[in-house]
Amino acid sequence: MSVVARQGFKYSIIGYIGFLLGTFSIFIFTNNLEFYGTLRYIMPTAEMLVPFVVFGISYSNVKFFHKVDQDGKRHNMLTLSLAAVFINFILFLFIFFSAPLRFSGI
């Protein structure tokens, strides 16, 4: 079996397991509709805020990894990437919690 076929098979199995886990979780979360609603609010909100926290670091890792790998400085790139994400996260938390909340009372 070739490498591509083997990886395709593995990812198919992982996809099926994820589907089964998601299907099973539907029956767990619907017992408490308030928790389900809270979860349905938190998950998309977190997905919208991730690009601001990551600030494009993942794209630069993909673009420049080959160049850094040739120079033998992979660990420096990993350290710099993790530090940048951590600093962006702290900066985002500071801005997020210092901004006043303005809701119209929906």
N, C-alpha and C positions, 0 to 999 in steps of 0.2 A: 504494500500500500504506500503510495507516495506521501510526501510530507503535507501537501495541500489537502489531499483527501482525508488524511488522518486528523489534521486540524479542523477541517470542515465537519467531520464526524463528531469530534469532541465539542465543538461549539454548538452543534445541533443538540447534543445531549444536554448541554448546559442551558440552552434556550428552552428545551422541553421541561427541565427541572424548574426553571424560573417561571414558566407558564403555570405549572402545577402549584408552585408555592403561591403565586398571585391568585389563582383560583381558590385555593384553600383559605387565603387571608380574607377573601370576600365574606366568607361565612363567619369568620372570627370578628371582624370589625362591625358587622351589621347588628350585633347584639346590643351595642351601645351607640346610638346614632349621634349623640353629642361628641363622643370621642372620634367617631368617623368624620364628622364635620370639621373638627379641629385638625385632624390629620390631613384632610383634603385642603385645608387652608395653609398649613405649615409646609407641606411638600412642594407645591408650586412656587410658594414664596421663596423658599430656599433655592429652588432651581433658577429663579430669576436673579437672585443676588450672587450666585456663584461667579458669573463673569466679572463682576466688580471686584470680588475678593481675589480671584486668580489674576486678573489684570493682564491677560494675554501671555502669561508665562508658559503655559502648556504649548502654545503655538510656537513660541521661540525655541522651546526644547526640541520640538519636532524638526524645526528648520535648521538649527545649528548643531544638533547632536552628532551628525556625521563629521562635521569639521572638528568638533571637540574630541570625538573618538579617535580621529587620526592623530591628534596632538597628544593623546594619552592623558587628558585632563577631565575625564568623566566625573570624578569625585568632586572636583571644583565646581563643575556645572550643577551637579545635584545639590551641593551645599548652597550655592548662590540661588538656585531656584527655590529651595525650601525657605531660605532666609527672606527672599523677596515675597513669597506668598504669606509668610508669617507677618512681615512688616505691613503688607497690604491689608491683612486681616485685622491687625491692631488698629491701623488707620481707619479702616471701614467701621469697626466697632465704635471708635471715638466719634466719628462723624454721625453714625446712626443714632447713638444714644445722646448726643448733644443736641440734635435737632428736635424741636418740640413736636409733639404729636398733635395733629389737627384733624379730628374726625367730625363729621357733620351729625353724628348720632343716628346712623342708619338703623 
